[in-house]
Amino acid sequence: MSEKRFTKPVKIRLDKVHVIGSTREAVDFLMSVHWPGERGARHHEARDTCLKALDGVRSAAEARHAFVEAAREAGVLLEE
């Protein structure tokens, strides 16, 4: 698995502000016990897309987009 960097980091707020700059970091947060609320459809899509990006099947841009949507769904995305 190869870590894919995002062209632009994603900022989320859980216990504090976190700056997510790669698919590996996104997967870590998506699978964390700290992810808030129920894990909805966008969360599952983001997890799958990020894992596929790590395997080289999907792009970092696709993974970032899916992660942003999951963070938005969970109410933790810090919009820019």
N, C-alpha and C positions, 0 to 999 in steps of 0.2 A: 504494500500500500504506500502510495506516494502522497505526501501532504501537498495540497494545492492551495496557493495563496489567493486571497480575494484581491481584486484590483482596488477595491475600496472597503475598508473595515466596516463592520456593522456594530453599532452600539446598542447594548441592551441593559436594562436595569433589573437585577434580581435583588440580592442583598445589598449590592453596590453596583456602580456602573462597570460593565465589562466591555472590552473592545475585542471583537471576534474578527480575526484576520485571515483565517484559513478554514479549509474543510475539516481538518482534524479538530480544531478548537470548536467548530460548530457541532460536530458529532459529540464531543465531550459534554457540551452544555445540553444538547438535546437528550442525551442519555443520563444526565445528572439527576439525582434525587431532588435537586433544588429547582428544577423546571416547574413553574407554577401551574396549578390547576390540572384539569384533565388534559390528557394528550389527545388532541383532536386529529382530524384528517390531515390538516396542514403539517402538524408535528410529524406524523408518520411519513408523509410525503417528503418532508425535509430530511428526516433521518435516512430514508432509503436513497434519496438523491445524493446526499453527502457521502454515504458509504460507497455508492456507485462511482462518484467522482474520485474517491480515494483509490478505487480499483481501476481508474482510467476509462470507465464506461461513459461517464457524464462529465461535463465541463465544470470548472470552478465557478463560472458565471451562473450556470444552472443551479448549482448548489447554493450559491449566495442568494439567488432569488428565492429559492424554496425556504431557506433559513429566515429570510426577511419576512416572508408570509407567515411562517410559523410563529415568529416573535410577535408579529402584529396580532395574530389570532390570540396569543397568550397575554397580550397587553403589556409586553415588556420592551417593545421596540422603542428606541429613542429616535424619533423622526428627525431628519436633517433638513 
